[in-house]
Each structure stands twice: as C-alpha cells, then as structure tokens.
Amino acid sequence: MIRAMIITVASLLLISALITLPSIARVHAQGESVGLTEPMVVKTDKGSLYVEVRFWSEPEPNKDVKMQIRFLQPDQSRIQLHVDYAVAIEDANGNKVFEQPVTHSTPGIEELPVRFPAEGPYTITVKVSGILFIPIPEEQAVFSIRVVPEFPVPVTLIILASTIGIISMLSRYMKMK
C-alpha cells in the first residue's frame, strides 16, 4: 500500500516536472528570448493585403517587448511598401493599453515597443488607410493574443532536481525492503 502511494507521488512529481520543462527550452540572453515568435498572419477585412504580427520575445505582463508588423502583398510573397496604418491594443474590457496613430511605413516593416499591463487576453487591431500614397477606405486586421507570465526557469530546475532526488530515495528505500 505504502509502496503504491510512493510510486504514485513520484510519478506525479515526474509528470509535473516534464510538463514544465518546455520553459527551459527557451533561449535567453540577458533575460530576453532571442529571435522572433511565430508569425500571426491575417488578411485585412477588405482583402487589399495581409498583415503579419510577431514579437521579439514572448509578451509577459509589465515587460516591454518589441512588436514587429509586416505588410504583405496579397500573394504574401513580397513586402508591401508605403502603407499608412494605425495600431491599437485593447484588453478584455475594451480598454486601450497601446495606441499608435496613423503613420506611414516606407519599408513595410515596423517595430513598435509595447507593454501589456497584466496577464490575460488582448486584441491587436491594425488599420490600413493608404497604400503607395493612395488613400483607401479603411481596412483592418485583428489579432487575438493571451499574455501569460513566464514560468521561471530556476523554479523548473528545482522541481526537476527534487523529482530526481525523490525517485532516487524511493529506489534506495525499495531495495532495502
């Protein structure tokens, strides 16, 4: 009976450690993830172009992060140059936490510093009002993201080390019986 309980506890600890291990896989350089996140690509509601949004690291509550916006031509193979655009980010209650008024992107790729004040869902709206210096009826691309705190790597390592220690002690205990 006790042996079964010990094996169950050890198994649960091992499973919880393995679930949290992916957070170790993030590559960090002085506290920031290296490289861009996976792109989110959405066609504008009127179809003139695609908008791609990525971050330089996983967004976390109350931490600055650079958001990259790329404007893609309808075939998605080339960057669309000279785009007039605006960006707004809203939390789940509709409160604006970031706003970039209409501005012109010459290269079709922009990076904006943003900060999400808390964990939870956010909506990013990119509005396009001109292409190649020609005004167009406003179009928009809407993205949904969820900001979550990063599980600290040291905590993951402590859980992993504890699990290994418990399993080691259990195996010794079982050999003694």
C-alpha positions, 0 to 999 in steps of 0.5 A: 500500500505504502509502496503504491502511494510512493510510486504514485507521488513520484510519478506525479512529481515526474509528470509535473516536472516534464510538463514544465520543462518546455520553459527551459527550452527557451533561449535567453540572453540577458533575460530576453528570448532571442529571435522572433515568435511565430508569425500571426498572419491575417488578411485585412477585412477588405482583402487589399493585403495581409498583415503579419504580427510577431514579437521579439520575445514572448509578451509577459505582463509589465515587460516591454517587448518589441512588436514587429508588423509586416505588410504583405502583398496579397500573394504574401510573397513580397513586402508591401511598401508605403502603407499608412496604418494605425495600431491599437491594443485593447484588453478584455474590457475594451480598454486601450493599453497601446495606441499608435496613430496613423503613420506611414511605413516606407519599408513595410516593416515596423517595430513598435515597443509595447507593454501589456499591463497584466496577464490575460487576453488582448486584441491587436487591431491594425488599420490600413488607410493608404497604400503607395500614397493612395488613400483607401477606405479603411481596412483592418486586421485583428489579432487575438493574443493571451499574455501569460507570465513566464514560468521561471526557469530556476523554479523548473530546475528545482522541481526537476532536481527534487523529482530526481532526488525523490525517485532516487530515495524511493529506489534506495528505500525499495531495495532495502525492503 
